[in-house]
Amino acid sequence: MADNNQVTITVHLVHGEPLVYSLEPSEAKKMGVSEDIERALQRISMAVEADNKLRLIPYSNIKYVEIDPAPTNLPFTIIQGAKQISD
């Protein structure tokens, strides 16, 4: 779980350890995390700039992505308010 001053993005890979990134909430809002979700699904890779390095992660190597806390303004196509009851 992220602290109140950070947004944490965890990329769970098909093979290998998760990649975890953190950023300020203002940066997440500036880059339009919630607005970009649908456009991201049309791309072949996720691009992350961290520590002056650009990393391109092919979606074929990603099992799932977690954003904590979730963006407040999500597209209507996303199920909201759900509770996970099993792994």
Backbone as XML, in Angstrom:
<?xml version="1.0"?>
<chain id="A" units="angstrom">
  <residue number="1" name="MET">
    <atom name="N" x="0.837" y="-1.175" z="0.000"/>
    <atom name="CA" x="0.000" y="0.000" z="0.000"/>
    <atom name="C" x="0.881" y="1.236" z="0.000"/>
  </residue>
  <residue number="2" name="ALA">
    <atom name="N" x="0.523" y="2.227" z="-0.809"/>
    <atom name="CA" x="1.312" y="3.447" z="-0.925"/>
    <atom name="C" x="1.033" y="4.375" z="0.255"/>
  </residue>
  <residue number="3" name="ASP">
    <atom name="N" x="2.046" y="5.187" z="0.633"/>
    <atom name="CA" x="1.747" y="6.182" z="1.649"/>
    <atom name="C" x="0.997" y="7.335" z="0.980"/>
  </residue>
  <residue number="4" name="ASN">
    <atom name="N" x="0.474" y="8.242" z="1.777"/>
    <atom name="CA" x="-0.389" y="9.300" z="1.256"/>
    <atom name="C" x="0.318" y="10.265" z="0.329"/>
  </residue>
  <residue number="5" name="ASN">
    <atom name="N" x="1.642" y="10.270" z="0.333"/>
    <atom name="CA" x="2.379" y="11.226" z="-0.470"/>
    <atom name="C" x="2.928" y="10.634" z="-1.758"/>
  </residue>
  <residue number="6" name="GLN">
    <atom name="N" x="2.621" y="9.386" z="-2.060"/>
    <atom name="CA" x="3.181" y="8.735" z="-3.240"/>
    <atom name="C" x="2.124" y="7.897" z="-3.948"/>
  </residue>
  <residue number="7" name="VAL">
    <atom name="N" x="2.273" y="7.777" z="-5.255"/>
    <atom name="CA" x="1.510" y="6.807" z="-6.042"/>
    <atom name="C" x="2.495" y="5.701" z="-6.371"/>
  </residue>
  <residue number="8" name="THR">
    <atom name="N" x="2.109" y="4.462" z="-6.126"/>
    <atom name="CA" x="2.973" y="3.324" z="-6.418"/>
    <atom name="C" x="2.396" y="2.563" z="-7.594"/>
  </residue>
  <residue number="9" name="ILE">
    <atom name="N" x="3.248" y="2.293" z="-8.577"/>
    <atom name="CA" x="2.862" y="1.491" z="-9.740"/>
    <atom name="C" x="3.703" y="0.221" z="-9.702"/>
  </residue>
  <residue number="10" name="THR">
    <atom name="N" x="3.044" y="-0.925" z="-9.588"/>
    <atom name="CA" x="3.723" y="-2.215" z="-9.549"/>
    <atom name="C" x="3.380" y="-2.976" z="-10.814"/>
  </residue>
  <residue number="11" name="VAL">
    <atom name="N" x="4.410" y="-3.348" z="-11.569"/>
    <atom name="CA" x="4.233" y="-4.101" z="-12.805"/>
    <atom name="C" x="4.622" y="-5.541" z="-12.509"/>
  </residue>
  <residue number="12" name="HIS">
    <atom name="N" x="3.632" y="-6.410" z="-12.473"/>
    <atom name="CA" x="3.870" y="-7.834" z="-12.226"/>
    <atom name="C" x="4.146" y="-8.503" z="-13.564"/>
  </residue>
  <residue number="13" name="LEU">
    <atom name="N" x="5.337" y="-9.075" z="-13.689"/>
    <atom name="CA" x="5.756" y="-9.676" z="-14.948"/>
    <atom name="C" x="5.352" y="-11.144" z="-15.022"/>
  </residue>
  <residue number="14" name="VAL">
    <atom name="N" x="5.229" y="-11.637" z="-16.238"/>
    <atom name="CA" x="4.927" y="-13.050" z="-16.444"/>
    <atom name="C" x="6.048" y="-13.893" z="-15.852"/>
  </residue>
  <residue number="15" name="HIS">
    <atom name="N" x="7.286" y="-13.504" z="-16.103"/>
    <atom name="CA" x="8.465" y="-14.201" z="-15.555"/>
    <atom name="C" x="9.344" y="-13.161" z="-14.877"/>
  </residue>
  <residue number="16" name="GLY">
    <atom name="N" x="9.708" y="-13.390" z="-13.641"/>
    <atom name="CA" x="10.615" y="-12.481" z="-12.949"/>
    <atom name="C" x="9.928" y="-11.707" z="-11.843"/>
  </residue>
  <residue number="17" name="GLU">
    <atom name="N" x="10.726" y="-10.937" z="-11.148"/>
    <atom name="CA" x="10.258" y="-10.145" z="-10.016"/>
    <atom name="C" x="9.483" y="-8.919" z="-10.505"/>
  </residue>
  <residue number="18" name="PRO">
    <atom name="N" x="8.540" y="-8.438" z="-9.707"/>
    <atom name="CA" x="7.799" y="-7.234" z="-10.077"/>
    <atom name="C" x="8.711" y="-6.016" z="-10.151"/>
  </residue>
  <residue number="19" name="LEU">
    <atom name="N" x="8.342" y="-5.064" z="-10.995"/>
    <atom name="CA" x="9.008" y="-3.774" z="-11.081"/>
    <atom name="C" x="8.119" y="-2.787" z="-10.338"/>
  </residue>
  <residue number="20" name="VAL">
    <atom name="N" x="8.675" y="-2.058" z="-9.373"/>
    <atom name="CA" x="7.885" y="-1.138" z="-8.562"/>
    <atom name="C" x="8.421" y="0.274" z="-8.758"/>
  </residue>
  <residue number="21" name="TYR">
    <atom name="N" x="7.505" y="1.189" z="-9.066"/>
    <atom name="CA" x="7.852" y="2.590" z="-9.272"/>
    <atom name="C" x="6.992" y="3.436" z="-8.352"/>
  </residue>
  <residue number="22" name="SER">
    <atom name="N" x="7.534" y="4.570" z="-7.906"/>
    <atom name="CA" x="6.727" y="5.505" z="-7.126"/>
    <atom name="C" x="6.878" y="6.891" z="-7.734"/>
  </residue>
  <residue number="23" name="LEU">
    <atom name="N" x="5.817" y="7.682" z="-7.597"/>
    <atom name="CA" x="5.859" y="9.045" z="-8.082"/>
    <atom name="C" x="4.916" y="9.891" z="-7.258"/>
  </residue>
  <residue number="24" name="GLU">
    <atom name="N" x="5.116" y="11.193" z="-7.322"/>
    <atom name="CA" x="4.268" y="12.136" z="-6.600"/>
    <atom name="C" x="2.875" y="12.136" z="-7.219"/>
  </residue>
  <residue number="25" name="PRO">
    <atom name="N" x="1.830" y="12.292" z="-6.416"/>
    <atom name="CA" x="0.471" y="12.345" z="-6.959"/>
    <atom name="C" x="0.302" y="13.417" z="-8.037"/>
  </residue>
  <residue number="26" name="SER">
    <atom name="N" x="0.975" y="14.551" z="-7.880"/>
    <atom name="CA" x="0.867" y="15.616" z="-8.887"/>
    <atom name="C" x="1.438" y="15.163" z="-10.225"/>
  </residue>
  <residue number="27" name="GLU">
    <atom name="N" x="2.501" y="14.362" z="-10.207"/>
    <atom name="CA" x="3.079" y="13.838" z="-11.448"/>
    <atom name="C" x="2.137" y="12.828" z="-12.097"/>
  </residue>
  <residue number="28" name="ALA">
    <atom name="N" x="1.503" y="11.977" z="-11.292"/>
    <atom name="CA" x="0.549" y="11.007" z="-11.820"/>
    <atom name="C" x="-0.613" y="11.725" z="-12.487"/>
  </residue>
  <residue number="29" name="LYS">
    <atom name="N" x="-1.083" y="12.801" z="-11.832"/>
    <atom name="CA" x="-2.198" y="13.559" z="-12.405"/>
    <atom name="C" x="-1.759" y="14.262" z="-13.681"/>
  </residue>
  <residue number="30" name="LYS">
    <atom name="N" x="-0.541" y="14.830" z="-13.670"/>
    <atom name="CA" x="-0.032" y="15.550" z="-14.839"/>
    <atom name="C" x="0.095" y="14.626" z="-16.039"/>
  </residue>
  <residue number="31" name="MET">
    <atom name="N" x="0.519" y="13.390" z="-15.808"/>
    <atom name="CA" x="0.690" y="12.470" z="-16.937"/>
    <atom name="C" x="-0.627" y="11.804" z="-17.327"/>
  </residue>
  <residue number="32" name="GLY">
    <atom name="N" x="-1.693" y="12.087" z="-16.592"/>
    <atom name="CA" x="-3.005" y="11.593" z="-16.972"/>
    <atom name="C" x="-3.148" y="10.098" z="-16.837"/>
  </residue>
  <residue number="33" name="VAL">
    <atom name="N" x="-2.744" y="9.541" z="-15.692"/>
    <atom name="CA" x="-2.813" y="8.095" z="-15.495"/>
    <atom name="C" x="-4.208" y="7.568" z="-15.787"/>
  </residue>
  <residue number="34" name="SER">
    <atom name="N" x="-5.239" y="8.211" z="-15.246"/>
    <atom name="CA" x="-6.595" y="7.676" z="-15.443"/>
    <atom name="C" x="-7.071" y="7.845" z="-16.878"/>
  </residue>
  <residue number="35" name="GLU">
    <atom name="N" x="-6.733" y="8.938" z="-17.537"/>
    <atom name="CA" x="-7.180" y="9.156" z="-18.908"/>
    <atom name="C" x="-6.434" y="8.268" z="-19.901"/>
  </residue>
  <residue number="36" name="ASP">
    <atom name="N" x="-5.249" y="7.837" z="-19.535"/>
    <atom name="CA" x="-4.394" y="7.102" z="-20.462"/>
    <atom name="C" x="-4.641" y="5.592" z="-20.425"/>
  </residue>
  <residue number="37" name="ILE">
    <atom name="N" x="-5.445" y="5.102" z="-19.508"/>
    <atom name="CA" x="-5.630" y="3.656" z="-19.360"/>
    <atom name="C" x="-6.139" y="3.027" z="-20.645"/>
  </residue>
  <residue number="38" name="GLU">
    <atom name="N" x="-7.188" y="3.581" z="-21.230"/>
    <atom name="CA" x="-7.746" y="2.985" z="-22.441"/>
    <atom name="C" x="-6.771" y="3.078" z="-23.614"/>
  </residue>
  <residue number="39" name="ARG">
    <atom name="N" x="-6.072" y="4.191" z="-23.750"/>
    <atom name="CA" x="-5.086" y="4.323" z="-24.835"/>
    <atom name="C" x="-3.930" y="3.347" z="-24.631"/>
  </residue>
  <residue number="40" name="ALA">
    <atom name="N" x="-3.555" y="3.115" z="-23.373"/>
    <atom name="CA" x="-2.442" y="2.203" z="-23.086"/>
    <atom name="C" x="-2.747" y="0.794" z="-23.563"/>
  </residue>
  <residue number="41" name="LEU">
    <atom name="N" x="-4.006" y="0.404" z="-23.482"/>
    <atom name="CA" x="-4.374" y="-0.951" z="-23.891"/>
    <atom name="C" x="-4.224" y="-1.170" z="-25.394"/>
  </residue>
  <residue number="42" name="GLN">
    <atom name="N" x="-4.088" y="-0.097" z="-26.160"/>
    <atom name="CA" x="-3.917" y="-0.209" z="-27.606"/>
    <atom name="C" x="-2.445" y="-0.259" z="-28.026"/>
  </residue>
  <residue number="43" name="ARG">
    <atom name="N" x="-1.532" y="-0.072" z="-27.087"/>
    <atom name="CA" x="-0.099" y="-0.074" z="-27.385"/>
    <atom name="C" x="0.477" y="-1.479" z="-27.213"/>
  </residue>
  <residue number="44" name="ILE">
    <atom name="N" x="1.712" y="-1.679" z="-27.690"/>
    <atom name="CA" x="2.356" y="-2.987" z="-27.537"/>
    <atom name="C" x="3.321" y="-3.031" z="-26.359"/>
  </residue>
  <residue number="45" name="SER">
    <atom name="N" x="3.600" y="-1.845" z="-25.759"/>
    <atom name="CA" x="4.493" y="-1.847" z="-24.604"/>
    <atom name="C" x="4.180" y="-0.676" z="-23.689"/>
  </residue>
  <residue number="46" name="MET">
    <atom name="N" x="4.592" y="-0.825" z="-22.436"/>
    <atom name="CA" x="4.483" y="0.238" z="-21.450"/>
    <atom name="C" x="5.835" y="0.938" z="-21.398"/>
  </residue>
  <residue number="47" name="ALA">
    <atom name="N" x="5.823" y="2.261" z="-21.399"/>
    <atom name="CA" x="7.062" y="3.029" z="-21.315"/>
    <atom name="C" x="7.137" y="3.699" z="-19.952"/>
  </residue>
  <residue number="48" name="VAL">
    <atom name="N" x="8.268" y="3.522" z="-19.252"/>
    <atom name="CA" x="8.479" y="4.114" z="-17.930"/>
    <atom name="C" x="9.831" y="4.804" z="-17.934"/>
  </residue>
  <residue number="49" name="GLU">
    <atom name="N" x="9.839" y="6.088" z="-17.549"/>
    <atom name="CA" x="11.101" y="6.804" z="-17.360"/>
    <atom name="C" x="11.320" y="6.890" z="-15.862"/>
  </residue>
  <residue number="50" name="ALA">
    <atom name="N" x="12.435" y="6.349" z="-15.397"/>
    <atom name="CA" x="12.779" y="6.395" z="-13.977"/>
    <atom name="C" x="14.289" y="6.481" z="-13.840"/>
  </residue>
  <residue number="51" name="ASP">
    <atom name="N" x="14.730" y="7.330" z="-12.947"/>
    <atom name="CA" x="16.168" y="7.473" z="-12.673"/>
    <atom name="C" x="16.960" y="7.765" z="-13.944"/>
  </residue>
  <residue number="52" name="ASN">
    <atom name="N" x="16.416" y="8.639" z="-14.789"/>
    <atom name="CA" x="17.049" y="9.051" z="-16.049"/>
    <atom name="C" x="17.233" y="7.908" z="-17.035"/>
  </residue>
  <residue number="53" name="LYS">
    <atom name="N" x="16.449" y="6.862" z="-16.901"/>
    <atom name="CA" x="16.473" y="5.733" z="-17.844"/>
    <atom name="C" x="15.060" y="5.526" z="-18.362"/>
  </residue>
  <residue number="54" name="LEU">
    <atom name="N" x="14.948" y="5.172" z="-19.645"/>
    <atom name="CA" x="13.660" y="4.846" z="-20.236"/>
    <atom name="C" x="13.573" y="3.337" z="-20.378"/>
  </residue>
  <residue number="55" name="ARG">
    <atom name="N" x="12.523" y="2.750" z="-19.825"/>
    <atom name="CA" x="12.334" y="1.304" z="-19.901"/>
    <atom name="C" x="11.060" y="1.035" z="-20.689"/>
  </residue>
  <residue number="56" name="LEU">
    <atom name="N" x="11.157" y="0.217" z="-21.732"/>
    <atom name="CA" x="10.007" y="-0.225" z="-22.510"/>
    <atom name="C" x="9.731" y="-1.669" z="-22.116"/>
  </residue>
  <residue number="57" name="ILE">
    <atom name="N" x="8.526" y="-1.916" z="-21.615"/>
    <atom name="CA" x="8.157" y="-3.246" z="-21.134"/>
    <atom name="C" x="7.061" y="-3.779" z="-22.047"/>
  </residue>
  <residue number="58" name="PRO">
    <atom name="N" x="7.342" y="-4.801" z="-22.852"/>
    <atom name="CA" x="6.306" y="-5.337" z="-23.749"/>
    <atom name="C" x="5.118" y="-5.863" z="-22.944"/>
  </residue>
  <residue number="59" name="TYR">
    <atom name="N" x="3.905" y="-5.526" z="-23.389"/>
    <atom name="CA" x="2.716" y="-6.015" z="-22.687"/>
    <atom name="C" x="2.659" y="-7.534" z="-22.665"/>
  </residue>
  <residue number="60" name="SER">
    <atom name="N" x="3.284" y="-8.195" z="-23.640"/>
    <atom name="CA" x="3.286" y="-9.656" z="-23.645"/>
    <atom name="C" x="4.064" y="-10.227" z="-22.456"/>
  </residue>
  <residue number="61" name="ASN">
    <atom name="N" x="4.874" y="-9.391" z="-21.779"/>
    <atom name="CA" x="5.644" y="-9.826" z="-20.620"/>
    <atom name="C" x="5.013" y="-9.373" z="-19.302"/>
  </residue>
  <residue number="62" name="ILE">
    <atom name="N" x="3.845" y="-8.716" z="-19.380"/>
    <atom name="CA" x="3.188" y="-8.205" z="-18.177"/>
    <atom name="C" x="1.990" y="-9.076" z="-17.838"/>
  </residue>
  <residue number="63" name="LYS">
    <atom name="N" x="1.966" y="-9.540" z="-16.586"/>
    <atom name="CA" x="0.816" y="-10.304" z="-16.095"/>
    <atom name="C" x="-0.299" y="-9.328" z="-15.707"/>
  </residue>
  <residue number="64" name="TYR">
    <atom name="N" x="0.033" y="-8.326" z="-14.864"/>
    <atom name="CA" x="-0.919" y="-7.273" z="-14.518"/>
    <atom name="C" x="-0.183" y="-6.098" z="-13.896"/>
  </residue>
  <residue number="65" name="VAL">
    <atom name="N" x="-0.879" y="-4.964" z="-13.798"/>
    <atom name="CA" x="-0.314" y="-3.727" z="-13.259"/>
    <atom name="C" x="-1.221" y="-3.245" z="-12.135"/>
  </residue>
  <residue number="66" name="GLU">
    <atom name="N" x="-0.617" y="-2.855" z="-11.012"/>
    <atom name="CA" x="-1.355" y="-2.270" z="-9.885"/>
    <atom name="C" x="-0.959" y="-0.815" z="-9.736"/>
  </residue>
  <residue number="67" name="ILE">
    <atom name="N" x="-1.943" y="0.058" z="-9.525"/>
    <atom name="CA" x="-1.696" y="1.466" z="-9.231"/>
    <atom name="C" x="-2.350" y="1.739" z="-7.884"/>
  </residue>
  <residue number="68" name="ASP">
    <atom name="N" x="-1.545" y="2.180" z="-6.911"/>
    <atom name="CA" x="-2.018" y="2.385" z="-5.543"/>
    <atom name="C" x="-1.623" y="3.766" z="-5.056"/>
  </residue>
  <residue number="69" name="PRO">
    <atom name="N" x="-2.546" y="4.622" z="-4.709"/>
    <atom name="CA" x="-3.983" y="4.417" z="-4.751"/>
    <atom name="C" x="-4.498" y="4.515" z="-6.184"/>
  </residue>
  <residue number="70" name="ALA">
    <atom name="N" x="-5.663" y="3.938" z="-6.413"/>
    <atom name="CA" x="-6.265" y="3.987" z="-7.747"/>
    <atom name="C" x="-6.576" y="5.438" z="-8.112"/>
  </residue>
  <residue number="71" name="PRO">
    <atom name="N" x="-6.452" y="5.788" z="-9.397"/>
    <atom name="CA" x="-6.843" y="7.143" z="-9.809"/>
    <atom name="C" x="-8.305" y="7.399" z="-9.431"/>
  </residue>
  <residue number="72" name="THR">
    <atom name="N" x="-8.612" y="8.640" z="-9.111"/>
    <atom name="CA" x="-9.967" y="8.970" z="-8.666"/>
    <atom name="C" x="-10.945" y="9.105" z="-9.821"/>
  </residue>
  <residue number="73" name="ASN">
    <atom name="N" x="-10.473" y="9.450" z="-10.998"/>
    <atom name="CA" x="-11.358" y="9.682" z="-12.132"/>
    <atom name="C" x="-11.109" y="8.593" z="-13.173"/>
  </residue>
  <residue number="74" name="LEU">
    <atom name="N" x="-11.776" y="7.448" z="-13.021"/>
    <atom name="CA" x="-11.565" y="6.308" z="-13.909"/>
    <atom name="C" x="-12.593" y="6.292" z="-15.031"/>
  </residue>
  <residue number="75" name="PRO">
    <atom name="N" x="-12.218" y="5.721" z="-16.199"/>
    <atom name="CA" x="-13.193" y="5.575" z="-17.288"/>
    <atom name="C" x="-14.368" y="4.709" z="-16.834"/>
  </residue>
  <residue number="76" name="PHE">
    <atom name="N" x="-15.535" y="4.930" z="-17.422"/>
    <atom name="CA" x="-16.739" y="4.202" z="-17.017"/>
    <atom name="C" x="-16.645" y="2.706" z="-17.314"/>
  </residue>
  <residue number="77" name="THR">
    <atom name="N" x="-15.705" y="2.287" z="-18.153"/>
    <atom name="CA" x="-15.569" y="0.876" z="-18.505"/>
    <atom name="C" x="-14.866" y="0.056" z="-17.426"/>
  </residue>
  <residue number="78" name="ILE">
    <atom name="N" x="-14.377" y="0.716" z="-16.378"/>
    <atom name="CA" x="-13.662" y="0.017" z="-15.307"/>
    <atom name="C" x="-14.616" y="-0.251" z="-14.148"/>
  </residue>
  <residue number="79" name="ILE">
    <atom name="N" x="-14.672" y="-1.491" z="-13.685"/>
    <atom name="CA" x="-15.484" y="-1.855" z="-12.528"/>
    <atom name="C" x="-14.870" y="-1.152" z="-11.315"/>
  </residue>
  <residue number="80" name="GLN">
    <atom name="N" x="-15.708" y="-0.442" z="-10.566"/>
    <atom name="CA" x="-15.216" y="0.323" z="-9.425"/>
    <atom name="C" x="-15.886" y="-0.130" z="-8.139"/>
  </residue>
  <residue number="81" name="GLY">
    <atom name="N" x="-15.185" y="0.001" z="-7.029"/>
    <atom name="CA" x="-15.728" y="-0.310" z="-5.713"/>
    <atom name="C" x="-15.730" y="-1.792" z="-5.369"/>
  </residue>
  <residue number="82" name="ALA">
    <atom name="N" x="-15.025" y="-2.613" z="-6.145"/>
    <atom name="CA" x="-14.998" y="-4.055" z="-5.895"/>
    <atom name="C" x="-14.083" y="-4.373" z="-4.710"/>
  </residue>
  <residue number="83" name="LYS">
    <atom name="N" x="-14.316" y="-5.500" z="-4.071"/>
    <atom name="CA" x="-13.467" y="-6.018" z="-2.995"/>
    <atom name="C" x="-12.946" y="-7.376" z="-3.424"/>
  </residue>
  <residue number="84" name="GLN">
    <atom name="N" x="-11.639" y="-7.566" z="-3.363"/>
    <atom name="CA" x="-11.046" y="-8.869" z="-3.703"/>
    <atom name="C" x="-11.240" y="-9.808" z="-2.533"/>
  </residue>
  <residue number="85" name="ILE">
    <atom name="N" x="-11.816" y="-10.990" z="-2.795"/>
    <atom name="CA" x="-12.084" y="-11.934" z="-1.721"/>
    <atom name="C" x="-11.237" y="-13.194" z="-1.828"/>
  </residue>
  <residue number="86" name="SER">
    <atom name="N" x="-10.484" y="-13.350" z="-2.914"/>
    <atom name="CA" x="-9.568" y="-14.482" z="-3.038"/>
    <atom name="C" x="-8.427" y="-14.088" z="-3.957"/>
  </residue>
  <residue number="87" name="ASP">
    <atom name="N" x="-7.321" y="-14.837" z="-3.868"/>
    <atom name="CA" x="-6.154" y="-14.559" z="-4.721"/>
    <atom name="C" x="-6.303" y="-15.180" z="-6.069"/>
  </residue>
</chain>
